[in-house]
Each structure stands twice: as C-alpha cells, then as structure tokens.
Amino acid sequence: MKLNKLAAVALALSVFASSAASAQDEMVKGVVKKIDAGAGKITLTSGPIKSLDMDEDNMTMVFRVKDPAMLKQAKVGDKVQFEAGRVNGEIAVTSLQKSK
C-alpha cells in the first residue's frame, strides 16, 4: 500500500514538473522597442513564437496586451519574457515579465 502512495506522489510530481517546464517553453525572450499605453500596445523584438507558429528569429511586432496594466511593468530597452496568443481573434501578449 505504501508503494502505491509513493508511486502516486512521484507521478503527480512528474506531471507538475512537466507542465511547469512546458509553460516555461512557451515564454519568449524579447526586447521592448516601443510602448503605446493609450492604445494598449507594445512593440517587441523577439525570437520564434511557437504558440503562434511563428518561426522567424529577430522579428519585430506590435502586439495588443491582454491587460494594459502589463505595460507599466516595462520600459523601452528592457529585456522581457512574454507569452502571446489569440485574444478575441487578435494576437496579443497574455503575460509579460522583465528578464533577470
């Protein structure tokens, strides 16, 4: 019985670790080029964005942001990590954080 509980805990931990790793894999490194708080947009230079099937390296794109408050976290020139996806049919940054 103890072996089954131990196996269940090990399985749960491995599932948690793999989901955390896949979330990190979706984070894209980029650099802030422009912020337009009034329009709720940010311009980022980044590598490939796998979640959007974009394979180009060093692309610069203007994104809407899911939450305009995200724009207060960064300034032009900051290195960031972000996630992008489709929000209401438009490509948008859904998560943004400064890189360390």
VENVENLIN-V595976 format. One record per backbone hydrogen bond with DSSP energy under -0.5 kcal/mol. CO is the residue of the C=O (numbers start at 1). NH is the residue of the N-H. Records with the same first field share a line. If there is no record, write none. Layout:
CO=NH  NH
This chain:
1=5
2=6
3=7
4=8
5=9
6=10
7=11
8=12
9=13
10=14
11=15
12=16
13=17
14=18
15=19
16=20
17=21
18=22
19=23
20=24
21=25
22=26
23=27
24=27
28=82
29=47
30=80
31=45
32=77
34=43
35=37
36=39  40  41
40=65
41=36
42=44  63
43=33  34
44=61
45=31
46=59
48=50
49=52  54
50=53
53=55
54=49
59=46
61=44  63
63=42
64=93
67=70
68=71
69=72
70=73
71=74
75=78
78=32
79=99
80=30
81=97
82=28
83=94  95
85=87  92
87=90
90=87
91=64
92=85  94
93=66
95=83
97=81
